[in-house]
Amino acid sequence: MNRARPEHTHPSLRGLDGMICPRCRYRVLDPTEGRLARCPQHRDTVLVTPRALAQADGDPFLGMIVGARFAVMELLGAGSMGTVYRARQEAMGRDVALKIVRSDRLVDAHAKGRFQQEAHATSLLTSPHTVTVFDFGEIEIEGDDPHFIDGSLFLAMELLEGESVGDRLKRINRLPQEEVVRIMRQTLLSLAEAHDKGVIHRDLKPDNLVLLPSPDGAGEICKVLDFGIAKLVTHQGGIDAMETQAGTVFGTPRYMSPEQAQGKRLDARSDLYSLGVIMYHALLGRPPYTDSDAVVVMAHHIKTIPKRPSRVDPSVSLLPELEDLLMRVLDKKPDNRPQSAAEFIAALDALMPPLLTARGNATGELTAVLGNRPMRAPARRALMIASTAAIAIALTAAAVATATIGRTPQVAAEGVVAAASVVAVRAVGEAQTRSQVPKPPAPPAPVESAPPRAEVSAATVVEQVAPAAPPKHRTYVPFDR
């Protein structure tokens, strides 16, 4: 299939009627209702509305039929990591959110294999608090491909109408503790199933939690998006969109666990720490570390104990036990945190039984998803500390890469900067500790344990598009700024 980029679309198209071919501008004034109209000259292209054509501004995917099933009807949002569209699955009579990662944004030659593995893992998740994945695959075209369509990856999932926690915090700054506990609990129900199936999210943040009207109309439910695709795409963006650094660090620095900031192997407890940062942000209206420099924020996550919410803002009225639990979740050592999502849920339920009992029983919900089998225990490993020589080499490499990035292939340059950043973060953290805390006695020799099990993460992508004025409910487009 040959796909030439359409000519620039003039905004005056918004006032036209009917449906238009994105490629040749063939127009039908009265299309058959309920059926997708195809261009007679380009049978592999569906007609779209003039408004969608004007909004897409020459996007080469508009009108394409992806995977022989999903007709791309409208651009919902675009960012440095990829694009999300409204697509029509005619055979099922439904609209879906179709995420496309362009082939030139994949971090390395192995990303496609990881995508298939991780998307498959995500598609097996059945929790009502996890976004449903319908299909995934790779786009293949023939002929010239100046826009990197061939080899692009797609993920089709349910189209959500609601508001992200990130958007809500932008709108009202902070949330009542009862609402925060409810959101955390529902997020943990999603994570409990994912972790039990070996899926680590890696990029939990407010923009990846979406609040929707509950089916019974009695309130809201929270759904978790974007399992693990930060590991698949190359880095573009600032502190809140540092999705990957060439295989070294994956995630968003503001919500990153200490072990994640150091580029270590992750387990379920890393996600729990990230959720704790979201909890802190939702209760106080700001995350624990607000520096604008990503390396500094990551260093804080490694070594700086966050201030208790009651000290940051005494006007915030929290249950002391809830504050204690929050500080436990934010402990730098994974062994000191709750060891599983189920344990975290049990701690929340014990703190606020009247509120949470009205919302449903956590044990029953976990059993419905996981059955009666025990949760998997996280793997445990000794901490790694970089040497002074490695720090100096890494920082020098970072400076060289930054100065020459215009003459270096992007992914390779980012990989050098990323590796340097991780080692530099460790160095800053160690320096902070040496300046503030006496050197502790040497720990006893660790007992050798079984090797950790291999991780499988699930996939997704792109950048959060903030609404100009938040409506009551809107189509949610999961992107990261």
PyMOL commands that set and color helices and strands:
alter all, ss='L'
color gray80, all
select helices_A, chain A and resi 11-15+50-56+90-92+103-105+111-123+165-172+177-196+206-208+229-231+239-241+253-255+258-261+268-284+294-303+309-312+320-329+334-336+341-351+353-359+362-370+388-407+410-436
alter helices_A, ss='H'
color red, helices_A
select strands_A, chain A and resi 19-20+27-28+65-66+70-79+82-89+94-101+133-138+153-158+161-164+199-200+209-213+220-224+456-457+474-475
alter strands_A, ss='S'
color yellow, strands_A
deselect
rebuild
show_as cartoon
